[in-house]
Amino acid sequence: MIDIHTHLLPSIDDGPETIEESIELCKIAANDGIKKIVATPHSKDGVYEAKSDKILEAVDVLNLKLKENQIDIEILPGSEVHIHEGLVGNIESGEVLTINNGGKFILFELPFVFIPPGTDKFVFNLKANGIVPIIAHAERIAAFQKKPELVSQLVKIGALVQVNAQGLTGRAGPGDKKCVELLLKNRLVHFIASDVHSLTGRPPILSNAVDCAARIVGEEEARALVCHNPEQIINGLDI
């Protein structure tokens, strides 16, 4: 399995503070059958401004530590970017990291309470510039919970959708679970990821959520959300 949304680099955002904690998180992920993890620190959200060079350096250091500890996981670079004007330019300049630094897929975060006016044009503009936006933790956004059809509209324009594992398992609450199940039934989910932040927060475990998804879309489609689809995008390929 491949986890495309994580906060496990130490001392960069609201993820772990030490590399020892990062290593422990990777051990948990490895035991769950995860082989690759995209590190996606918060960027351009008004609080955290993770720099590309710092992310790339932290990824290299963590990969080295994982080899030293014989943990069979590869960390890939990325970021979780808050929606903002100028994102295309930030990507082209290298100021903002795309998934696996491939220049094509970007994990972006919308406000939790409302969808900013012009988001559809924003998504269209990214696509027109060869960049595919992936909506992070769609089930947590209140506007999507109230009007799931808004997700469908953005997907039709070209956005992809990521949901959190805990939304499926019910640990995040009934609102998240109801929303993610509806999105799955309507085939509006492309990725399940952990969105892990710490040892006490969301764990880097995907297998339980895959089992939940399989009861809705079948085992083959559920596995694709953590295997085939993530594999495609880290290689810069369309789903």
N, C-alpha and C positions, 0 to 999 in steps of 0.2 A: 504494500500500500504506500501511497504518497500523500503527505499532509501539506497542503499549499497555503495554509493560513496559521501562522504561529508567532508567538512572541517569546522566544527562548534565548535570544542573545543577551548576555549580561550587561547591565548598566547602560542600556541604550534608551529604553522606554519604560513602560510600566510592567515589563517582564521581570525575570530573575535579576537579583543584584549581583550574584557571584557566578563564576564559571562552574563552580562545583554544583550549584543548583541546576545549571544548564545541562550538565552531564547527567544528573539524576533524571531530569525530564527525558533526555534522550534514551536512557535505559528503559524507562517505562514505555516509550514509543517502540523501541526495538522489541520488547517483550510482547507487544501487541501485534507485531508483524509489519510495522512501518519501516521501509527501507530508505526513503528519501524524505527530507523535510525542507520546505521553503521557509526561510526566516523572513518574516514580514513586519519589521518594526514600524510603529506609527511614524508618519512623516507628513509635514505640512498641515497639521491639525490645530495649530495655534498653541499647542502645549509642547509637543515633541517635534523636533526638527532633525530627525536622524539623517546624517550626511551619508552620501553614497560610499565615500572612501572609508568611513568608519564602519559601515555595515560590511563591506567587502573584507576589511581587515578582521573584524570579529568572526566572520564566517570561516576564514582561513584558520584562525586560532582555534576555534571550536572543533573544526574537522581534525586538526592535528591532535587535540586532546582526546577526541573520540578514538582515533587510531591507537594512541598510547594506551587507552583503557580497553581496547579490543571490543568496542561497541560498533556493530555493523550497521551504521547509518551514515548517509551523506547529507550534509547541510548545503543548501543552495541559497543564493542571495535573492532578495526581493524587498518589497515594502508594502505597507498599507497606507494609501494616500487619501487624505480627505479631499473631497471634491472641491476644486478651485479653478479659477480662470488661470490660463497660462500653463496648464498641465502638459499640453503637447510640447511646448517649448522646453519645459523642465525635463521631460523624457528625452527629447532630442539632444539636449545639452549634457545628459548624464547626471543631472542634479537629482532626479528621482529614478529609483531603480524599478524596472519591470521584473516580472517573474523570471528567475534564472538569468537576469540581466540580458534577456534576449531581444528587448526592444519592441515586443509585440503585445504581450498580455500584462495588464496592470490591475492589481487588486485595489479597488477604491471604495471608500466608506462614505455613506450618506448620513445626514443627521438622523438621530433616532426618532425625533418627533414629527418631522415633516419632510416632504420632498421639495427641494428648492425649485422655484419656477425656472423653466428652461433646461431641466435635467435631460429631457429628451433630446434637445438640440446639442447639449454637451456630449451625450453618448454618440449621437450622429457625427459630430465633429471629430471625436476620437477615431471612430471607424473610418471616416473619410481620410484620416491621416495614417491609416494602417495599424491602429492601436485598438485592441479588443479589451473593453472594460469588463472586469469581473466584480459584481456587486457583493461586497462582504456581508456576511451574516444577515441575509435578507429577512429572515424570520424575526429578527429582533427589532425591526423598524416598524414603529407604530402605524405609520401610514399604510404599509403593506399589510399589516394585520387587519386593518379596517377595510382596505380595498386591494385585495390580491391581484385584481385586474391591472393595477399599475405595474406590477412585475411583468405581466404578459406584454404590456405595451413596450417596455424597455427591452425585453428579449426580442421582440419583433424588429426593433431598430438595430439590434446587434449585440446587446449586452449578454453576458453569461452570469450565472447565479451560483453563489456559494452559500451553504447553510452550515451551521455549527452542529457538531455531533450531539451536544447536550440538548439542543432543541428537539432532536428526534427522540432521545431517550427519556425526555420529560423532566430532566433535572433542572432545566432552565425555567420551567413554569408552563402552565396550560396554554397561555396565549401564544408562546413561541411554538409549542408542539402542534397546536391546531393549525397555525399558519404554515409550518414546514410540511405537514402532512398534506395540506391542500395544494401546496406548490408541487409536491411530488406527484400527487394524483394527476395534476395537469401537465406533468412533464416539463416543469419550469426550473428544475434543479440540475446543475451540471457538476457540482462538486460538494462533497461532504468534507469538512476540515475540523480541526479541534479548536482553533483560536486559543490555544493554551497560553496562559500567562505566568503561572506559578505552580508549585507543588500543591498548594492549598486551593487553587482556583480550578479552572477547567483543565482536566487531565488530557495528555496527548494520546487519547485512546479513540480509535475509530471503529473497531470491530463491533461493539455493541450497537452503534448507530447503523452500521451496515445491516445487521440483523433486523433492526426495526424497519429500515427502508425496504428490505427484501419482502416484507409482508405487504407492502403497498405496490411496489413496481416489479417484484420478482428478483431472484438472486442475481441473475446476469446483469440487469440494469443497475442494481444496487452496487455490485462490485465495480462496475464501470465508473461510478462516481468517486471512487478512491484509488482506482488503478488505471484504467485506460484513459479516461479524460485528463487526469493530472499528468500522466506520462506524455500525452500529446502536447500539452501547453509548455511543459518544461523543455520540450524539444522544439518549440516554436511552430507546432503544427496545429491546424484547425481540427476541431472535434467533428 
